[in-house]
Amino acid sequence: MKIKNLRKELGLTQIDFAKRAGVGLRFLRELEGGKTTVRLDKLNQVLDFLGFHLELARNERLKFGPKEKTKIQ
């Protein structure tokens, strides 16, 4: 929802914003609509256009055994 608000603050339509950010209109609509699974490369394009960046940090407290699989959410 924040992205929609920022887009509106810039006075851009979804079409104009998508073109300037270099993403598809469908992607932007899904992102603004709260879709829970999106491509990170496209999300980073939108964030870069808005002057933000996404930072992921590893939780060092996690302990995994030799046969356990790591699931990234």
C-alpha positions in Angstrom: 0.0 0.0 0.0 2.9 2.3 0.7 4.0 2.2 -3.0 0.6 3.3 -4.1 0.7 6.2 -1.7 4.2 7.2 -2.9 3.1 7.0 -6.5 0.1 9.2 -5.9 2.3 11.7 -4.0 4.4 11.9 -7.2 1.2 12.6 -9.2 1.8 9.6 -11.5 -0.8 7.3 -12.9 -0.1 3.6 -12.7 0.8 3.6 -16.4 3.3 6.5 -16.1 4.8 5.1 -13.0 5.2 1.6 -14.5 6.9 3.1 -17.6 9.3 5.2 -15.6 10.2 2.5 -13.1 10.7 0.0 -16.0 8.1 -2.6 -14.9 4.9 -3.8 -16.4 1.6 -2.4 -15.5 0.3 -5.8 -14.4 3.2 -6.1 -12.0 2.6 -2.7 -10.5 -1.1 -3.4 -10.1 -0.3 -6.7 -8.3 2.3 -5.0 -6.1 -0.1 -2.2 -5.1 -2.8 -4.7 -4.5 -0.7 -6.5 -1.9 0.3 -9.6 -3.9 2.4 -11.6 -1.5 4.8 -13.2 -4.0 6.6 -10.8 -6.4 9.8 -10.9 -8.4 12.6 -9.3 -6.3 14.3 -7.8 -9.4 11.2 -6.0 -10.4 10.5 -4.9 -6.8 14.0 -3.5 -6.6 13.4 -1.5 -9.9 10.3 0.1 -8.3 12.2 0.8 -5.0 15.2 2.2 -6.9 12.9 4.5 -8.8 11.4 5.8 -5.5 14.9 6.2 -4.0 14.7 3.2 -1.6 16.6 -0.1 -1.4 15.8 -3.5 0.0 18.3 -4.9 2.5 18.2 -8.5 3.7 20.1 -9.5 6.8 20.8 -13.0 7.9 19.7 -14.0 11.3 22.9 -15.4 12.8 21.1 -17.2 15.5 19.7 -19.8 13.1 21.2 -23.3 13.5 20.7 -25.9 10.8 21.7 -29.6 10.9 23.5 -31.3 8.1 20.3 -32.6 6.4 17.9 -29.7 7.2 16.7 -27.6 4.3 16.7 -23.8 4.6 13.4 -22.2 3.6 13.5 -18.5 2.7 10.2 -16.7 3.2 
